[in-house]
Amino acid sequence: MLQSIFYTASSLISMYSFVCIIRIMMSWIPNLEYSPVGRIIAGLCDPYLNWFKRFSFTRIGMVDFSPILALGLLSVGSMTFSTLAATGRITLGIVFAGILQVVWSFFSFLLNIMIVFLIIRLIHDLVSRYSYSQFWTMLDRFLNPPISKITRLIMRNRTLSYRGSLILTLLVTVAVRVGLAFGIHYALILLYSIPV
């Protein structure tokens, strides 16, 4: 009886996550967003999704990454209830592992976006160095703070060309992403093995 309740809760959370994903995608198409169905979906999802918008660390420039955090938390809830349905119990390690997975999915997504943007910017710098548009200006505004911090941290007082700074930042970001992925993997194994 209790297992079926947990399974139902897990399924409901998964369905709500799917509706939230639809809501997020609808926000990219204004005509859909303001349709009757769009308003119903917004009424269901916006109170939950907007709660995460108040955290400043989820915004980088004009880009809001709060939906990733919101969906990650729903994923932890669904995983917790499905674990309870399957095993009949939950440990503190499983709860902490779920929280760690949410945090890691958020930051790994940011690192992946950073890597993709750095590659795009480096290709543009190699192919057509002197052509600029509003897109490249916005991309530079997004990338320049981490590029300058990483370059200053590693190069100290030595100067480096912009292309060199791009390459250095890309290499450091990839190394951090890979290193953290291995660290998180082993931390999750340890957390899942906690018996309490």
N, C-alpha and C positions, 0 to 999 in steps of 0.2 A: 504493500500500500504506500509506504513512505517513499520507496524507490520510484514508483510511478509519478508521484508528486514532484520529485526532484527532476525526473526526466521531462515532465511537462514544463517545469520552470525553465530548464535548459533550452527546450524547443521554443518557448515563448521569447526568451531573451535573444535567441538566434534570429527569430522572425523580426523582432524589433530592430535588431542590428541591420537586417536587410532593408527594412523600411527607412532607417536612418541613412543608409547608403543611397537609396533612391532620392531622399530629400536633399542630400549633399549634391548629387548629380543634377537635380532639378534646379538648384540655385545657379547653375551655369547657363540655364536657358530660361530667361525671364518670362516668356510666354507660357511655359509649362508651370512655372513657379506660382503664377497668379491665376491659374485655372481652378475650377471648383475642386478637382481632385488634389491639385497642388496645395490648396489652402487646407484641406483636410489632413494631408500628410504633414504639412508644416505645423498644424495645430498639435499633432501627435509628437513630433520630433523636436521642434524648436525649443520648448522649455528645457529639455535634457541637453541638447547640443549647445544652447546659449550659455548654460551654466559653466561650460569649460572655456568660453571666450574671455572670461574675466582674468584668466591667468596670462600674465604678460610674456612668460617664457615660451608660450605657444605661438607667438607672433614674431616673424622676422621680416622687418620692413613692412611691405603691404601684404605679405602672404600670411594667412592664418592656418596654422596646423592643428588647431584645437579639435577638429573632427577626428583626427587620428587617435588622440588621447581618449576621446569619448567612445569611439568604437573599440579601442583596446580594453577599456574598463568593462564594456559589455561582454567582450570575449572572455575576460577573466571570470565574470559571473556565470556565463554559459559553461565554461570549463569546470568551474567549481561544482555546479549542480549536476553536470554529467558525471563527474568523478563520484559524487555522492550517490548517484543512481547506480553506477556500476559497482562500486565497492561497499557502499553502505556507511562509509566513514570518510573523514577528511583530516589531514594532518596540518599542523602549522607550516611545515615545509612546503606542502602543496599550495597553500595560500600565498606564502612568500614567493614561491616560484611563479605563480600567476602574476603577482604584482611586478616581479622582476621582468617577466616577459612583456608586460604592458609598457613599462618604462623603456626597455630595450627596443621594442618595436617602434616606439616614437622616435628615439634617438637614432636608431639604425636607418629609419626612413629619412631623417634630416641629413645624416651622413651620406646616404645614397643620392639624395637630391644634390647635395654639395658636390659630390664626385661627378655627377652628370653635368652640372653647370660648369664645373672647372674644365671638363673635357671639351664641352661646346665652346667655351671661351678660348681655350688653348687652340683649338682647330681654327677658330675665327682669326686669332692672332697670327697663326702660321699662314693662312690662306690669303686673307685680305686685311692686313694690319691697319690700314688707314681709313677704312670705310666705317662710319658710325651711323647709328639710328637710335631712336628712342629705346628700342629693345636692348641694345648693347649698353646704353647708359644705365638702364634699370638693372641689368645683369651685373654691371660693374659696381653699382651701389650696394647690391646684395653681397657680392664676393669680396669687395675691397676690405671691409673690417677683418674677416678671418685671414685673408691673405697677408695683411700688414701685421697682424698679431703673430702668426706663425713665422713669417719671415724675420721679424724682430727677435722672436724667441730663439730661433735657431742660428741666425746669422749674426746676432748681437749688433755690433757697430759697423759691420761690413755691408756694402751696398750690393744690390742684385737687380738685374734688369726686370722689367715687368714679366716678360716671358719666363725668366728664371724663377721669379716668385710664384708664377702660376704652376710651373712644374713642381717646385718644392712643396707648395701647398697641396697639390694633387697627391704627391707621393706620401706626405705625412697623413693626409686624410684617409687614403687607402690603407696605410699601415695601422692607423688607429681603428678603422672599421674592422679589419681582419683580426687584430689583436683583441679587441673587445668581443668580437663574435666567439673566439675561442674561450676567453675568460667567462663569458656569460654561459656558454655551453657547459663548462665544468661546474660553475656555480649552480646551475639548474640540476645537474646530476646529484650534487651534494644535498641540495634542498629537498629533492624528491626522496632521498634516502633517509631523511629525518623521520624517526618512527612516531614521534609525538604529534 
